[in-house]
Amino acid sequence: MWYVYFLELSNGDVYVGSTNDLRRRIASHQQGHVISTRGLLPVVLRSYVAVADEQTARALERYFKSGSGKAFANKRFLRKADTSTG
């Protein structure tokens, strides 16, 4: 099983990555072992998608980093819950 994951960084940006061991990879991010996110700790796992193989995961990761992929992810995976009462 492979995963495409979305991390919310301390500055509010979203980082997209892929891995075959989600727990290990998230721990690596949180411990500051990943150069891309090291200066933006803490990171929070916002969502992930599980797929069958690496090729599909890498393709999805590329898509979610594109303009239309970001829009799709924001609409489907990364929406913040509506806390208004009105």
C-alpha positions, 0 to 999 in steps of 0.5 A: 500500500502507498499513500499520498499525504497532506501536511499542514505546516506551521505557516499554514501552507500544505506539503504534499508527499508520498510514501509506503510507510505513512507512520514512519514518514510523518514521524520523520517530518515531525522530528525535523529529518525532512529538509523540505519541512524542517523549518516549518515545524510543527506539521500536522497530518491533514489527510491522506489517500491510500493507493495500490502502488508506487506509480499511482502514488507518484502520479497523484502526488504530481497531480496534487502539486499542480494548480487543478490538483491543489484546487481539488485537494482544497475542496475535497480533502483540506476544507476546514470544518465550518464552525459558524452557527449561523 
